[in-house]
Amino acid sequence: MRELVKNIDIAIANEEDVQMALGIQAEVDVHSGKLDRAQYEKLTAKVLGEYPKLKAIAITLRESKSASHNGWSACLNDRLGFMVSRSYEITHIVDRVGAGDSFAAGLIYGFQVLPSHQDALEFAVATSCLKHSLPGDFSRTTVDEVNALLKGGGSGRVQR
């Protein structure tokens, strides 16, 4: 993986991917149920320091409270700054499979269509948040549904 990452523009991972595939360690405890956002800023800076061709790295942040209750957010370092998304409390998870792919798809869409990297990050997190409520590996949410969640103010009401 280290050789591949030398030639990509944007990395999308979680902290365990970074540690196992790239050998870059972080002072994070993924089993505690709480995340130290400052450690993720350090982790993303380390990755960007080791891979000068990378334009950005996004890392999904899962706070596992139980198998069916997770906090969900993400961070992005685009060399211009470090940003963290809004956090969602996801209860009654239907299926986690495909949430990372949905995040990646939402981020790619956001980078192409939305006005800022923060907006792209928020869209990606909302897309993958909704995926947790769907069975199977494939997300069937629409852009309108993701935007409805983004505009919903976090009331917990998912509208489809």
Salt bridges, closest charged atoms under 4 A:
GLU3 OE2 - LYS6 NZ 2.91
ASP78 OD2 - HIS117 ND1 2.77
GLU89 OE2 - LYS65 NZ 2.97
GLU89 OE1 - HIS69 NE2 2.71
